Amino acid sequence: MPTVINGDVALQYEVDGPAHGEPVALVEGLGYGKWMWRWQREALSDAYRVIVPDNRGTGDSDAPDGPYTIRDMAADLEAVLADIGVDRAHVVGASMGGMIAQRYALEYDRAATLSLLCTTPGGPDAVPVPEETLDRMFAVPEDADERETIRHRMAPAVSDAFYEECPDLLERIVDWRLEMDASEAARAAQGAAVQAFDASDELGGLETPTLLLHGTADRVVPVENTRLLAEALPNARLELLEGGHHLCFIESASWVNDHLLHFLSGRPLEAV
């Protein structure tokens, strides 16, 4: 797997799709490994050059001591794209990855478009993670093993029916998470970056064409946050998935993929 060094942090990434395709960078959420993008990679890689880095602390990238910052991880993305030799790229981020994408577009000049999924601008007006979700994510039963802990923590991010209707997929996701996700320490270091993130006062000057996708039933990052993004960003398109949950890019992958493909194909890099 290709690796690039940013400062003293080694970052691992993968590249799919045709070498001549327009580059699309997929940026992971808090603690999640590259597995989270498998549905979007499949949909995009026929036509696009798909770049999937592991955030610091995740997968095969280094996990330096925390806390991290969103600015750190935006600089990591810049190092990856520079290493590949990409001049312009569509940047797609979900949850924490959407925060990284915002900071990246504000500080670097390679982002041709942004696609921000189930994320927030941060700041004083942002709606925080609900207390009941925090309780579920951190108050794990004492006798839970690794697999039970993952299932317990992930439940608020999907619909109530997901565990009953997709048991085989759930178990594969647990396998992938055990293999690729951040350690507890690295997850906490990324979490500190999320808690400190605030781009709310800077977004008004960001002219990058932006697609906003969010489920109205998101119990992790409430949908009001994407409405704040829509108000702040001058060139944003907002699409809401009625009843959709935080991991809409998994549960409602076809809906997300259709919107991504339409958005990306409608704004070729040479026209941006």
N, C-alpha and C positions, 0 to 999 in steps of 0.2 A: 504494500500500500504506500502511495506517495506520502512524504512527510516534509514539513517545512518548520523552521525554527523562528519563533517570534520572541526576541529577547533571549530568555533561557528556557522557553516553553516549546516543546516539540508537539506539533499539531498534525494529526493524521487526517487524510481526506480520501474520498473516492470520486471517480469521474465516470459517468455513463453516457451513452448516446453518441451520435456522430460528431466527429471532430469539427465539422463545418457548421454545426448547429449553433444557434444563439445560446450563450451561456445562461443557465439558471442556477443560482445558488440557493440551497435549502438549508435553513438554519434551525437547529433543534431547540426544543423547549427545556425547561428546568429538569435536569437529571436524566433526560431521555437520550438514548443512543440513536444511531442512524436508522435503526429499525422503524422508527415512527414515520419515516417518509416512504416506506416501501410502496404504498399505493400511489403516491404522486410520482415517484421515480418511474414506475411502470407506465403511467399515463404520459409522462413527458419525454421519456428517453428515446422514443421513435424519432422525434423531430428536434429535440433540444439537447444541448450538451449540459448534462445535469451534474452539478458539483455538490457533494455532500460532505462537509467537514464535521469532525467531532469537536464540540466545544471543549475548551480546557476543562479537565476533570472528568471527561466522559470517554467511554470506549478506549481506543488505543492512544488518544492524546494524553500528554502529561497532566498530572493532577498536582500542581504546586499548592503549597499551603494557602489558605484563604485569609480573609475574604477576597472574593473577586469583585470586579466592577463590570457593568455593561460596556463601558469604554474599553476595558481590557479585551473583552470578547469581540467587540467590533474591530479592534486592532488585529486580533487573531484572524478574523475573516479577511481583512485587507492583506495580511501576509499570505494567506492561501491563494487568493485571486491573483496577487502579484506573482506568486510562484508559478502559477499556471500560465501566466502571460495574458490574462483577460483584461481588455481595456474597458469594456462595459458589460454589465450582467444584470439580468432580472434577479432581484433578491426577494426570496419568499421566507417569511419567518412566522412561527406559531408560538403563542404565549411568550415565554422569555425570548424565544427566537425573534418574535416581532419587535421586542424592545431593542435587541441587538441590531435588527434591520433599520429601525428608526435612527439609532445613534450612528450606524454606518453611513446612512444617506446624508446625515447632517455633517459628518466630518470628512467623508471621502467622496471622490468624484466618479466612481465606477458604477454606481447604481443607476441603471436606465429606468427601471420601474421598481415599485415596491408592492408586494402582496402581503398584507398583515392579517393573520388569522388569530382569532380569539385572544386579543392582546389589549394593551392599555397604554396611554401616554404617560401614566404616572402623575405625580403632582397632587396638590391639595384637593382637587375636585374628583380625583379618581375614586371609584367605588371599590373598597377592599374586598379581599376574599372573605366570604361569609364565615362567621364563627363556627357554624356547624360543619362546614367543609374543613376548616383548620383542625377541629377536633377529630374528624375522621382521618385526616392525613397524618396526624401526629400522635393521637392516643391509641396506639396499636395494642391489642390484647397481649398480656404478658406471655401467654403460652403460644403465641403465633410463631410459626416457622417462617423461613424466607419467602416461600411461595404465598403463604397466607397473608403475610405482611404486605406484599405487593398488591394482592387482590383487595385487601382492606383499604389501602391508601388510594387505589385507583378508582374505587367505586363512585365518588362524586363527579368524576370526569366523564362518565358515560351515562347512558340512560338506565333507568331501573330495570329495563327488560334485557339489557345487553348480556348480563351474566347468564340468564336463563336461555336466551335464544342463540347465543354464540359460544357455547362452552369450549369447543375445540379451538376456536380462535383465541379465546381468553387464555387457554393453557399455552398456546404458542407464544402469545404476547409475554406471558410470565417467563417463558424460556428465554426469549430475546432480551427481556429486561435484566434477567440474571446474568446474561452474557455480556451485555453492552452498556448498561446504564451506569451512571456515576455511583461511586461509593457514598456512604453516609457523610463522610467528611467533605467530599467534593460537592455533594448535593447541598450541604449547608453553606459552603462557600459561594455557590451559584445563587442560593436563596438570599444571601446578603446583598448580592448585586441587584436582584429583583426588588428587594425592599427599599434600596436607595435610589432606584431609577426614577428620573423625572425629566421628561423632554417637553412638558406641556407648554412652556413659554417659548419654545424654539420652533415649533412646527409650522407656525404661520408663514415662515419664509421658505418652507420646503416645497418647491414646485414639482417635484418628482411625481409622475403619474402613479396613483396608488389605488389598489383594490383592497377593500376591507370586507372580510368574511367573518361572520360570527353567528353562533347559535343563540336563539332567544332564551333558551333554558339553561345556559351555561351556569353551573354552580361553582366554578372555580374563579373565572374572571367574568363578572357580570356584564351583560350586554351593554349596559349604560356606558361602559368604557370605550367601546368602539364608536358609539355615538359622539363621544367627546373627540375622538380622532377625526371623525367625519366633519365636525364643526371646525376643528383647528387646521386641517390640511386643505390647502386651496385647490388641489387637483385630485380629489378622492372620489371613488365610486363605492358606495355602501351596498352590500347585499346581505340580507339576514335570512337565516335558515330557521323557519318557525319550528319551535320545539327541539332545536338542535342543541347538543351538549358540547363540552369543552373539547373532547377528542373527535370533533366533527370530521376531521380529515381521515379518520378511521371509520367511524360509524356511518358517515354520509360521504364516503370518498367520491362517489360518482358526482354528487352535487358540487363538491369542492373542485374536483378535476375539471368538470365542465366549465365552471367559472374561471378557473386559472387558464385553461386553454383558450377560451374566448378572449380573455383580457390580454394574454401574451401575444396571441396572433393578431390582435387588432392594433397593437402598438409596436411595430418592428423597430429594432434598435436604430436603424438609420433615420427613422422619423422622429426620434426622441431628441 
